[in-house]
């Protein structure tokens, strides 16, 4: 079986069908394969340790991604020494399914996790995880903060002892995240969406991400004295709601400078099944007080600006903590032999399409920042004692130097597993067969190393080795309980899912088909098309004009094409 046949076999059947329908009919020449035998053999084996930073709900609102408002100097400094992927996409825009997907290298249809209420090892298959793979190769693996989503989806133990050498660390103040700790105008405490605080007045006098940073720094100091390689995953809560952050960060974003989303209205051609009614935001005390009608009632403009202001302030708070973590990597003398990966589990809507939160297949919900710092590859290997990541105070300066490599290829978070394995010089797991529920170790992603512009003598150069012809694509999906927005549309439990939106993103377009779904057997009815979406990237970058033409996609041409392409 050749590389292209293996690639098709690795895709879930419904995604392969969508690839045939959308890719061929629109003439994009989608080949999608990235990971070949040739690229699999190439193992740079450069950075031995791994610092894996996972952020919650962060869209690419960073200076290194061209955002001129957000102040993120420490993350931008990391980007300046990293390969920064401009078009990276999550597989499902909600926390638990996305994290389980990229930590196992399997898509949600293989983990069979679309909500928060099952553990894949029991529910779908005893899959080897990314940290588990490193642990099995002699690494000390450690989890700090929110890495796996806590609860049933990680067996209430963050998948310990399979994935981690020690029980995962969770900050003690985490339990107050949704508590009534936000001062209102009435002088009382509320569970608000917008919650700038005096940290000294918070329970325990701290915040969860502060505690996680302190623990991660402590572990780096310990690992400095260890002879073992380490894999340290650090998961940050912010900018996930509620927006609870030190109130001083509001000074960075005067409300007069905050604009509305460029497309704050619901697109006329948007199918009702595609809309997310942001119910989790509506439950917050300050939003409840606005009496916004369900499901389409708009948020008042003044409050839209406040939400956006607090989201950006949360990012700068996050940036400060990431800066302290990276500076400690320098202080421990580990920058020269530790690769750093920075990403988010999915994006977040800030009023685009009249939506808030995630819970959709739009780029704004699925696109994420993704960068890799690999010493000796993405930047010349530092000498002993060299400071690569000195802390930058976001209140005093910005960081504007461009990163060394900004690949524009379409990539997916499901590809993190094989990419990190290859970068560490480990054998890259094989591509999964078409049915892989009983296969413990395989991947449905493809190594992204082929897109790295390698550094040679201090100068960057593109690497052609292992690159495969064709256009990479990214697949995402989102479940719905029905065709119209309901109170559980954002987060339907598995038993309530009746429609699944399968989405393909290429460099040219995003095409989504909303198909009938049976939660009892996980079957998709390919003939039961509830709605469709089609957006062309160049002419409609915000995805506001649905060009889907039902007659084109439902004709007799589809089965003929699929027969030819062995769908």
TORTIPA-561574 format. One record per residue (C-alpha): residue number from 1; residue in three letters; x, y, z. Coordinates in Angstrom, 3 decimals. Example, Ala and Ser with C-alpha at 12.3 -4.5 7.8 and 13.67 -1.06 7.14 Angstrom:
BEGIN
i, aa, u, v, w
1, ALA, 12.300, -4.500, 7.800
2, SER, 13.670, -1.060, 7.140
END
This chain:
BEGIN
i, aa, u, v, w
1, UNK, 0.000, 0.000, 0.000
2, UNK, 1.490, 3.367, -1.049
3, UNK, 1.642, 6.510, 1.116
4, UNK, -1.573, 7.962, -0.338
5, UNK, -3.528, 4.750, 0.233
6, UNK, -2.214, 4.591, 3.804
7, UNK, -3.250, 8.200, 4.342
8, UNK, -6.808, 7.524, 3.178
9, UNK, -6.995, 4.472, 5.411
10, UNK, -5.952, 6.554, 8.409
11, UNK, -8.840, 8.983, 8.021
12, UNK, -12.166, 8.185, 9.602
13, UNK, -14.641, 7.058, 6.888
14, UNK, -16.850, 10.135, 7.196
15, UNK, -13.847, 12.428, 6.810
16, UNK, -12.681, 10.500, 3.786
17, UNK, -16.129, 10.936, 2.278
18, UNK, -16.068, 14.656, 2.973
19, UNK, -12.600, 14.879, 1.457
20, UNK, -13.888, 13.307, -1.743
21, UNK, -16.977, 15.477, -1.906
22, UNK, -15.427, 18.815, -1.035
23, UNK, -11.868, 18.425, -2.242
24, UNK, -12.568, 17.048, -5.682
25, UNK, -15.711, 18.998, -6.510
26, UNK, -13.991, 22.264, -5.644
27, UNK, -10.910, 21.339, -7.604
28, UNK, -8.358, 22.073, -4.921
29, UNK, -6.185, 19.051, -5.639
30, UNK, -6.332, 17.990, -2.009
31, UNK, -3.847, 15.268, -1.309
32, UNK, -3.511, 16.024, 2.375
33, UNK, -0.791, 13.545, 3.083
34, UNK, 2.037, 14.796, 5.197
35, UNK, 4.035, 11.994, 6.827
36, UNK, 5.776, 9.547, 4.511
37, UNK, 8.220, 6.718, 4.988
38, UNK, 10.938, 9.168, 3.993
39, UNK, 10.027, 11.822, 6.572
40, UNK, 9.423, 9.158, 9.183
41, UNK, 13.018, 7.982, 8.913
42, UNK, 14.380, 11.482, 9.437
43, UNK, 14.805, 11.954, 13.187
44, UNK, 16.779, 15.085, 14.085
45, UNK, 17.114, 13.968, 17.726
46, UNK, 17.973, 17.480, 18.867
47, UNK, 16.092, 18.717, 21.940
48, UNK, 16.143, 15.919, 24.517
49, UNK, 13.747, 17.329, 27.122
50, UNK, 10.216, 18.582, 26.424
51, UNK, 8.369, 21.524, 27.955
52, UNK, 4.826, 21.318, 26.622
53, UNK, 2.725, 24.416, 27.354
54, UNK, -1.023, 24.034, 26.798
55, UNK, -3.308, 27.058, 27.077
56, UNK, -7.084, 26.962, 27.481
57, UNK, -9.322, 28.741, 24.932
58, UNK, -6.561, 30.831, 23.332
59, UNK, -7.149, 31.969, 19.762
60, UNK, -4.058, 33.321, 17.945
61, UNK, -4.503, 36.782, 19.506
62, UNK, -0.772, 37.334, 19.955
63, UNK, 1.728, 39.821, 18.642
64, UNK, 3.594, 37.011, 16.901
65, UNK, 0.423, 36.284, 14.925
66, UNK, -0.002, 39.876, 13.824
67, UNK, -2.346, 41.142, 16.534
68, UNK, -1.457, 44.810, 17.043
69, UNK, -3.520, 45.299, 20.196
70, UNK, -2.604, 42.353, 22.405
71, UNK, 0.563, 42.674, 24.483
72, UNK, 2.250, 39.277, 24.639
73, UNK, 6.014, 40.001, 24.684
74, UNK, 7.148, 36.792, 26.380
75, UNK, 5.226, 34.470, 24.076
76, UNK, 6.406, 36.588, 21.132
77, UNK, 9.994, 36.173, 22.337
78, UNK, 9.461, 32.408, 22.355
79, UNK, 8.014, 32.709, 18.844
80, UNK, 11.137, 34.561, 17.689
81, UNK, 13.142, 31.399, 18.358
82, UNK, 10.504, 28.972, 17.146
83, UNK, 8.767, 27.619, 14.103
84, UNK, 5.362, 29.295, 14.264
85, UNK, 2.566, 27.576, 12.362
86, UNK, 0.086, 30.122, 11.042
87, UNK, -2.698, 27.685, 10.165
88, UNK, -2.978, 25.101, 12.926
89, UNK, -6.412, 23.680, 13.765
90, UNK, -7.960, 21.701, 16.621
91, UNK, -10.121, 18.642, 15.932
92, UNK, -13.039, 19.726, 18.127
93, UNK, -13.590, 23.133, 19.713
94, UNK, -14.222, 22.014, 23.273
95, UNK, -11.705, 21.170, 25.994
96, UNK, -11.905, 17.458, 26.827
97, UNK, -12.378, 16.060, 23.283
98, UNK, -9.624, 18.266, 21.880
99, UNK, -7.110, 17.402, 24.580
100, UNK, -7.795, 13.682, 24.438
101, UNK, -7.479, 13.889, 20.647
102, UNK, -4.041, 15.481, 20.479
103, UNK, -2.698, 13.630, 23.527
104, UNK, -3.620, 10.274, 21.960
105, UNK, -3.020, 11.210, 18.312
106, UNK, -6.564, 10.073, 17.472
107, UNK, -9.544, 11.995, 16.159
108, UNK, -12.730, 12.344, 18.223
109, UNK, -14.461, 9.651, 16.164
110, UNK, -11.759, 7.243, 17.341
111, UNK, -11.636, 8.341, 20.979
112, UNK, -15.466, 8.484, 20.829
113, UNK, -15.318, 11.440, 23.178
114, UNK, -17.469, 14.394, 22.097
115, UNK, -18.405, 15.554, 25.604
116, UNK, -16.819, 15.205, 29.069
117, UNK, -18.392, 11.961, 30.212
118, UNK, -16.309, 8.963, 29.180
119, UNK, -12.764, 7.613, 29.489
120, UNK, -11.336, 6.533, 26.171
121, UNK, -9.388, 3.549, 27.554
122, UNK, -12.685, 1.978, 28.612
123, UNK, -15.047, 3.518, 26.081
124, UNK, -13.046, 3.266, 22.846
125, UNK, -9.622, 1.643, 23.177
126, UNK, -6.567, 1.401, 25.409
127, UNK, -4.609, 3.947, 23.395
128, UNK, -1.039, 4.955, 24.175
129, UNK, -0.817, 8.680, 24.933
130, UNK, 1.905, 11.136, 23.988
131, UNK, 3.348, 11.448, 27.506
132, UNK, 2.961, 7.706, 28.017
133, UNK, 5.060, 7.092, 24.900
134, UNK, 7.833, 9.298, 26.276
135, UNK, 7.543, 7.623, 29.675
136, UNK, 7.964, 4.220, 28.030
137, UNK, 11.177, 5.554, 26.466
138, UNK, 12.715, 6.486, 29.813
139, UNK, 11.450, 10.018, 30.291
140, UNK, 10.183, 11.342, 33.606
141, UNK, 6.739, 12.654, 32.679
142, UNK, 4.995, 15.311, 34.778
143, UNK, 1.654, 17.101, 34.529
144, UNK, 0.997, 20.518, 36.073
145, UNK, -2.368, 22.290, 35.882
146, UNK, -4.936, 21.560, 33.217
147, UNK, -3.341, 19.167, 30.710
148, UNK, -5.909, 16.415, 30.362
149, UNK, -9.356, 17.717, 31.191
150, UNK, -10.028, 16.650, 34.796
151, UNK, -12.885, 14.308, 35.582
152, UNK, -14.308, 11.228, 33.899
153, UNK, -12.591, 11.912, 30.571
154, UNK, -9.205, 11.227, 32.189
155, UNK, -10.405, 8.699, 34.791
156, UNK, -10.374, 11.329, 37.575
157, UNK, -6.576, 10.913, 37.752
158, UNK, -5.372, 12.758, 34.648
159, UNK, -4.622, 9.332, 33.166
160, UNK, -2.166, 8.479, 35.935
161, UNK, -0.274, 6.138, 36.158
162, UNK, -0.335, 5.442, 32.419
163, UNK, 0.773, 8.882, 31.235
164, UNK, 2.676, 10.322, 34.198
165, UNK, 5.535, 9.248, 36.427
166, UNK, 3.847, 10.973, 39.389
167, UNK, 0.271, 12.014, 40.168
168, UNK, -0.681, 15.188, 38.328
169, UNK, -0.448, 18.515, 40.142
170, UNK, -3.576, 20.655, 40.376
171, UNK, -3.473, 24.039, 42.092
172, UNK, -5.428, 24.124, 45.343
173, UNK, -7.144, 27.400, 44.351
174, UNK, -8.578, 25.752, 41.244
175, UNK, -11.743, 24.899, 43.167
176, UNK, -12.644, 28.590, 43.370
177, UNK, -12.637, 29.215, 39.621
178, UNK, -16.425, 29.447, 39.388
179, UNK, -17.104, 30.585, 42.937
180, UNK, -18.643, 33.888, 43.981
181, UNK, -15.431, 35.861, 44.338
182, UNK, -16.116, 38.776, 41.935
183, UNK, -17.039, 42.099, 43.476
184, UNK, -20.141, 43.626, 41.921
185, UNK, -21.332, 47.228, 41.882
186, UNK, -23.684, 46.300, 44.700
187, UNK, -20.711, 45.467, 46.903
188, UNK, -21.601, 41.773, 46.996
189, UNK, -19.644, 38.823, 45.612
190, UNK, -20.836, 37.207, 42.384
191, UNK, -19.915, 34.426, 39.953
192, UNK, -19.325, 36.797, 37.047
193, UNK, -17.944, 36.371, 33.567
194, UNK, -15.768, 39.481, 33.922
195, UNK, -13.784, 39.283, 37.141
196, UNK, -10.618, 41.405, 37.527
197, UNK, -9.465, 40.906, 41.115
198, UNK, -7.063, 41.923, 43.817
199, UNK, -5.114, 38.679, 44.118
200, UNK, -4.402, 39.254, 47.802
201, UNK, -8.153, 39.164, 48.470
202, UNK, -8.699, 35.861, 46.682
203, UNK, -9.148, 32.571, 48.545
204, UNK, -5.664, 31.398, 49.581
205, UNK, -4.295, 34.731, 48.334
206, UNK, -3.432, 33.406, 44.897
207, UNK, -4.819, 32.216, 41.540
208, UNK, -4.575, 28.753, 39.916
209, UNK, -2.216, 29.709, 37.083
210, UNK, 0.128, 31.428, 39.526
211, UNK, 0.303, 28.218, 41.556
212, UNK, 0.862, 26.102, 38.448
213, UNK, 3.724, 28.335, 37.333
214, UNK, 5.351, 28.097, 40.762
215, UNK, 5.079, 24.303, 40.725
216, UNK, 6.461, 24.035, 37.189
217, UNK, 9.421, 26.243, 38.130
218, UNK, 10.053, 24.039, 41.181
219, UNK, 10.057, 20.932, 39.006
220, UNK, 12.512, 22.489, 36.540
221, UNK, 14.895, 23.160, 39.434
222, UNK, 14.560, 19.517, 40.480
223, UNK, 15.136, 18.267, 36.935
224, UNK, 18.279, 20.390, 36.675
225, UNK, 19.899, 17.934, 39.090
226, UNK, 18.407, 14.843, 37.434
227, UNK, 20.183, 12.663, 34.912
228, UNK, 16.870, 11.672, 33.323
229, UNK, 15.232, 13.324, 30.374
230, UNK, 11.905, 14.895, 31.232
231, UNK, 8.567, 15.638, 29.615
232, UNK, 6.893, 18.436, 31.563
233, UNK, 3.378, 19.454, 30.502
234, UNK, 2.070, 22.719, 31.945
235, UNK, -1.594, 23.561, 31.428
236, UNK, -2.847, 27.116, 31.964
237, UNK, -6.492, 27.931, 32.689
238, UNK, -6.587, 31.426, 31.252
239, UNK, -7.996, 32.901, 29.111
240, UNK, -10.793, 30.395, 29.772
241, UNK, -13.837, 31.916, 31.434
242, UNK, -14.431, 33.311, 33.946
243, UNK, -12.020, 36.138, 33.181
244, UNK, -10.483, 36.166, 36.658
245, UNK, -7.088, 37.854, 36.521
246, UNK, -5.114, 40.512, 38.445
247, UNK, -6.975, 43.764, 37.912
248, UNK, -3.828, 45.702, 37.001
249, UNK, -3.839, 44.113, 33.548
250, UNK, -6.893, 46.152, 32.632
251, UNK, -4.569, 49.166, 32.375
252, UNK, -3.043, 47.633, 29.261
253, UNK, -6.371, 47.816, 27.444
254, UNK, -8.283, 51.092, 27.877
255, UNK, -11.887, 50.455, 26.961
256, UNK, -11.772, 53.289, 24.419
257, UNK, -9.250, 51.249, 22.406
258, UNK, -11.391, 48.120, 22.287
259, UNK, -13.289, 47.601, 19.056
260, UNK, -16.126, 45.223, 18.265
261, UNK, -15.654, 42.101, 16.182
262, UNK, -15.441, 42.909, 12.444
263, UNK, -18.559, 40.797, 11.847
264, UNK, -20.688, 41.008, 15.019
265, UNK, -23.934, 39.956, 13.315
266, UNK, -25.170, 36.448, 12.561
267, UNK, -24.499, 35.729, 8.856
268, UNK, -27.703, 35.532, 6.821
269, UNK, -26.692, 32.257, 5.213
270, UNK, -25.653, 30.532, 8.438
271, UNK, -27.594, 27.277, 8.998
272, UNK, -29.279, 27.240, 12.392
273, UNK, -27.533, 23.978, 13.267
274, UNK, -24.157, 25.710, 12.959
275, UNK, -24.917, 28.433, 15.506
276, UNK, -23.699, 28.106, 19.098
277, UNK, -25.912, 29.952, 21.638
278, UNK, -23.057, 30.368, 24.224
279, UNK, -25.108, 29.057, 27.138
280, UNK, -22.145, 28.830, 29.522
281, UNK, -21.674, 32.588, 29.306
282, UNK, -25.366, 33.241, 29.843
283, UNK, -25.168, 31.474, 33.227
284, UNK, -22.749, 34.061, 34.656
285, UNK, -24.303, 36.550, 37.061
286, UNK, -23.248, 39.690, 35.177
287, UNK, -24.531, 38.308, 31.867
288, UNK, -27.801, 37.135, 33.422
289, UNK, -28.425, 40.705, 34.530
290, UNK, -28.439, 41.813, 30.873
291, UNK, -31.595, 39.753, 30.157
292, UNK, -30.407, 38.706, 26.700
293, UNK, -33.037, 36.741, 24.753
294, UNK, -32.254, 33.143, 23.808
295, UNK, -30.795, 32.088, 21.434
296, UNK, -29.983, 34.970, 19.075
297, UNK, -30.316, 38.037, 21.279
298, UNK, -27.174, 40.145, 20.834
299, UNK, -24.899, 41.181, 23.664
300, UNK, -25.079, 44.963, 24.232
301, UNK, -22.162, 46.717, 22.537
302, UNK, -20.740, 48.177, 25.740
303, UNK, -20.596, 44.689, 27.266
304, UNK, -19.085, 43.226, 24.093
305, UNK, -16.179, 45.617, 24.528
306, UNK, -15.801, 44.612, 28.162
307, UNK, -15.682, 40.923, 27.249
308, UNK, -13.032, 41.560, 24.608
309, UNK, -11.088, 43.805, 26.992
310, UNK, -11.001, 41.095, 29.674
311, UNK, -10.080, 38.371, 27.207
312, UNK, -7.066, 40.410, 26.080
313, UNK, -6.137, 41.274, 29.676
314, UNK, -6.259, 37.542, 30.502
315, UNK, -3.813, 36.877, 27.665
316, UNK, -1.327, 39.428, 29.004
317, UNK, -1.651, 37.876, 32.468
318, UNK, -0.964, 34.501, 30.887
319, UNK, 2.001, 35.958, 28.992
320, UNK, 3.552, 37.207, 32.227
321, UNK, 3.358, 33.703, 33.723
322, UNK, 4.719, 32.026, 30.603
323, UNK, 7.571, 34.546, 30.680
324, UNK, 8.441, 33.581, 34.248
325, UNK, 8.314, 29.887, 33.340
326, UNK, 10.587, 30.293, 30.315
327, UNK, 12.994, 32.504, 32.259
328, UNK, 13.269, 29.752, 34.856
329, UNK, 14.184, 27.336, 32.065
330, UNK, 17.137, 29.640, 31.384
331, UNK, 17.987, 29.884, 35.084
332, UNK, 18.047, 26.102, 35.388
333, UNK, 20.474, 25.883, 32.480
334, UNK, 18.034, 23.779, 30.470
335, UNK, 17.301, 26.015, 27.455
336, UNK, 20.041, 24.397, 25.391
337, UNK, 18.608, 20.866, 25.585
338, UNK, 14.854, 21.373, 26.038
339, UNK, 12.372, 21.816, 23.235
340, UNK, 9.391, 24.011, 24.021
341, UNK, 5.967, 23.506, 22.459
342, UNK, 3.272, 26.129, 22.910
343, UNK, -0.333, 25.669, 21.811
344, UNK, -3.995, 25.912, 22.814
345, UNK, -6.768, 23.326, 22.885
346, UNK, -8.940, 25.475, 20.552
347, UNK, -9.864, 29.074, 19.788
348, UNK, -12.630, 31.338, 21.094
349, UNK, -15.203, 33.615, 19.483
350, UNK, -15.271, 37.228, 20.627
351, UNK, -18.505, 38.272, 18.976
352, UNK, -17.689, 37.042, 15.475
353, UNK, -20.879, 35.791, 13.767
354, UNK, -22.793, 36.993, 16.826
355, UNK, -21.218, 34.138, 18.818
356, UNK, -19.172, 33.866, 21.996
357, UNK, -17.079, 30.986, 23.360
358, UNK, -16.055, 28.063, 21.131
359, UNK, -18.455, 25.244, 20.182
360, UNK, -18.351, 25.590, 16.384
361, UNK, -16.411, 24.643, 13.256
362, UNK, -15.496, 28.210, 12.283
363, UNK, -11.809, 29.107, 12.047
364, UNK, -12.217, 31.472, 14.986
365, UNK, -13.079, 28.471, 17.185
366, UNK, -10.757, 25.844, 15.708
367, UNK, -7.604, 27.803, 14.789
368, UNK, -4.915, 27.838, 17.465
369, UNK, -1.400, 29.172, 18.015
370, UNK, 1.258, 26.510, 17.568
371, UNK, 4.995, 27.011, 17.916
372, UNK, 8.021, 24.780, 18.434
373, UNK, 11.329, 25.922, 19.884
374, UNK, 13.959, 23.257, 19.168
375, UNK, 17.548, 24.165, 20.128
376, UNK, 19.935, 23.613, 17.254
377, UNK, 17.101, 23.385, 14.755
378, UNK, 14.806, 26.387, 14.966
379, UNK, 17.651, 28.510, 16.341
380, UNK, 21.374, 27.915, 16.765
381, UNK, 22.063, 25.828, 19.846
382, UNK, 22.736, 28.235, 22.720
383, UNK, 26.031, 28.157, 24.594
384, UNK, 26.224, 27.425, 28.292
385, UNK, 24.776, 30.213, 30.379
386, UNK, 23.206, 32.045, 27.439
387, UNK, 19.840, 33.617, 28.284
388, UNK, 17.346, 32.908, 25.520
389, UNK, 14.175, 33.850, 27.380
390, UNK, 14.826, 36.785, 29.730
391, UNK, 11.589, 37.862, 31.372
392, UNK, 9.826, 40.806, 29.697
393, UNK, 7.438, 42.943, 31.720
394, UNK, 4.328, 43.361, 29.494
395, UNK, 3.728, 46.769, 31.137
396, UNK, 7.034, 48.221, 29.974
397, UNK, 7.936, 46.857, 26.556
398, UNK, 6.850, 44.832, 23.577
399, UNK, 8.738, 42.277, 21.542
400, UNK, 8.593, 42.807, 17.799
401, UNK, 11.350, 40.668, 16.274
402, UNK, 9.878, 38.264, 13.744
403, UNK, 10.102, 34.515, 14.374
404, UNK, 12.577, 32.528, 12.240
405, UNK, 9.947, 30.439, 10.468
406, UNK, 6.226, 30.973, 9.863
407, UNK, 4.954, 28.040, 7.796
408, UNK, 1.528, 28.657, 6.275
409, UNK, 0.733, 25.006, 5.627
410, UNK, -2.490, 23.661, 7.098
411, UNK, -1.671, 21.466, 10.108
412, UNK, -3.666, 19.758, 12.871
413, UNK, -3.199, 19.283, 16.605
414, UNK, -3.695, 15.545, 16.117
415, UNK, -0.219, 15.682, 14.529
416, UNK, 1.510, 16.750, 17.747
417, UNK, 2.190, 13.148, 18.797
418, UNK, 4.219, 12.065, 15.737
419, UNK, 5.919, 15.471, 15.498
420, UNK, 7.249, 15.438, 19.049
421, UNK, 8.281, 11.807, 18.734
422, UNK, 10.327, 12.619, 15.640
423, UNK, 11.869, 15.745, 17.134
424, UNK, 12.994, 13.723, 20.169
425, UNK, 14.558, 11.063, 17.963
426, UNK, 12.013, 8.414, 18.936
427, UNK, 10.413, 6.085, 16.450
428, UNK, 7.350, 7.743, 14.987
429, UNK, 4.205, 5.685, 15.639
430, UNK, 2.753, 4.177, 12.464
431, UNK, -0.318, 5.548, 10.771
432, UNK, -3.490, 3.985, 12.103
433, UNK, -5.355, 1.460, 9.976
434, UNK, -8.882, 2.337, 8.888
435, UNK, -10.289, 0.674, 12.012
436, UNK, -7.945, 1.190, 14.934
437, UNK, -10.007, 0.721, 18.081
438, UNK, -7.937, -2.318, 19.090
439, UNK, -4.577, -0.802, 18.104
440, UNK, -2.827, 0.625, 21.198
441, UNK, -0.113, 2.567, 19.376
442, UNK, -0.706, 4.386, 16.112
443, UNK, -1.445, 7.924, 14.987
444, UNK, -4.023, 9.597, 12.791
445, UNK, -1.784, 12.635, 12.438
446, UNK, 1.379, 13.219, 10.427
447, UNK, 4.704, 14.657, 11.521
448, UNK, 5.023, 18.398, 10.896
449, UNK, 8.833, 18.292, 10.956
450, UNK, 8.892, 18.349, 7.157
451, UNK, 7.665, 21.955, 7.294
452, UNK, 10.385, 23.196, 9.650
453, UNK, 12.801, 25.746, 8.148
454, UNK, 15.976, 24.280, 9.599
455, UNK, 18.712, 26.573, 10.900
456, UNK, 22.161, 26.064, 9.386
457, UNK, 25.064, 28.143, 10.639
458, UNK, 22.711, 30.690, 12.107
459, UNK, 20.765, 31.059, 8.875
460, UNK, 17.381, 29.525, 8.276
461, UNK, 16.655, 27.421, 5.226
462, UNK, 13.672, 25.478, 4.017
463, UNK, 13.861, 21.738, 4.217
464, UNK, 12.600, 19.881, 1.169
465, UNK, 13.393, 16.447, 2.521
466, UNK, 10.269, 14.445, 3.237
467, UNK, 7.867, 16.998, 1.784
468, UNK, 5.055, 15.413, -0.117
469, UNK, 3.129, 16.875, -3.008
470, UNK, -0.482, 17.865, -2.527
471, UNK, -2.311, 20.294, -0.311
472, UNK, -2.490, 19.626, 3.445
473, UNK, -5.939, 19.786, 5.020
474, UNK, -7.339, 19.928, 8.528
475, UNK, -10.468, 18.188, 9.795
476, UNK, -12.669, 19.363, 12.637
477, UNK, -16.067, 18.287, 13.867
478, UNK, -18.785, 19.398, 16.250
479, UNK, -21.910, 17.648, 17.584
480, UNK, -25.408, 19.083, 17.961
481, UNK, -28.586, 17.728, 19.565
482, UNK, -30.713, 19.002, 16.676
483, UNK, -31.100, 21.493, 13.866
484, UNK, -32.042, 24.521, 15.961
485, UNK, -30.236, 26.064, 18.939
486, UNK, -31.247, 24.524, 22.253
487, UNK, -30.030, 24.919, 25.805
488, UNK, -27.691, 21.944, 25.332
489, UNK, -26.533, 22.791, 21.782
490, UNK, -23.063, 23.868, 22.894
491, UNK, -22.296, 20.807, 24.999
492, UNK, -24.674, 17.959, 24.172
493, UNK, -24.144, 14.730, 26.054
494, UNK, -23.367, 11.754, 23.848
495, UNK, -26.871, 10.312, 24.225
496, UNK, -28.377, 13.545, 22.888
497, UNK, -26.247, 13.973, 19.764
498, UNK, -28.310, 13.680, 16.596
499, UNK, -26.258, 15.754, 14.136
500, UNK, -22.498, 15.858, 13.569
501, UNK, -20.843, 18.664, 11.648
502, UNK, -17.784, 17.434, 9.748
503, UNK, -15.558, 20.196, 8.465
504, UNK, -12.579, 20.263, 6.123
505, UNK, -10.241, 23.268, 5.974
506, UNK, -7.844, 23.747, 3.073
507, UNK, -5.809, 26.755, 1.990
508, UNK, -8.689, 27.636, -0.347
509, UNK, -11.900, 27.015, 1.606
510, UNK, -13.697, 25.580, 4.622
511, UNK, -16.506, 23.156, 3.822
512, UNK, -18.787, 21.673, 6.482
513, UNK, -21.514, 19.063, 6.172
514, UNK, -23.969, 18.560, 9.035
515, UNK, -24.933, 14.870, 8.932
516, UNK, -27.316, 12.653, 10.845
517, UNK, -25.609, 10.826, 13.730
518, UNK, -26.669, 7.853, 15.868
519, UNK, -25.099, 8.034, 19.367
520, UNK, -25.977, 4.415, 20.117
521, UNK, -23.653, 2.983, 17.492
522, UNK, -21.588, 6.065, 16.534
523, UNK, -22.769, 5.763, 12.946
524, UNK, -23.089, 8.698, 10.582
525, UNK, -25.777, 8.662, 7.915
526, UNK, -24.025, 10.037, 4.837
527, UNK, -27.317, 10.431, 3.004
528, UNK, -28.920, 12.451, 5.809
529, UNK, -27.477, 15.914, 5.110
530, UNK, -29.066, 18.488, 7.415
531, UNK, -27.137, 21.527, 6.170
532, UNK, -23.925, 22.620, 4.531
533, UNK, -21.438, 25.472, 4.705
534, UNK, -18.813, 26.620, 2.222
535, UNK, -16.529, 29.621, 2.709
536, UNK, -13.677, 30.708, 0.450
537, UNK, -10.653, 31.930, 2.387
538, UNK, -9.357, 34.676, 0.098
539, UNK, -12.640, 36.417, -0.638
540, UNK, -14.269, 35.735, 2.724
541, UNK, -11.585, 35.374, 5.449
542, UNK, -14.110, 35.886, 8.268
543, UNK, -16.397, 33.163, 6.888
544, UNK, -19.514, 35.313, 6.710
545, UNK, -20.910, 34.335, 3.298
546, UNK, -22.083, 30.747, 2.963
547, UNK, -21.616, 29.635, -0.648
548, UNK, -22.838, 26.081, -0.125
549, UNK, -24.876, 24.842, -3.071
550, UNK, -26.915, 21.810, -2.173
551, UNK, -27.551, 20.774, -5.774
552, UNK, -23.831, 20.533, -6.543
553, UNK, -22.992, 18.324, -3.595
554, UNK, -26.054, 16.062, -3.721
555, UNK, -26.028, 15.008, -7.342
556, UNK, -25.250, 11.640, -8.839
557, UNK, -21.673, 12.800, -9.262
558, UNK, -20.803, 12.106, -5.622
559, UNK, -20.985, 8.297, -5.612
560, UNK, -19.213, 8.161, -8.945
561, UNK, -16.356, 10.277, -7.657
562, UNK, -16.130, 8.284, -4.466
563, UNK, -16.023, 5.028, -6.411
564, UNK, -13.151, 6.382, -8.497
565, UNK, -11.261, 7.665, -5.454
566, UNK, -11.951, 4.565, -3.353
567, UNK, -13.789, 6.518, -0.658
END
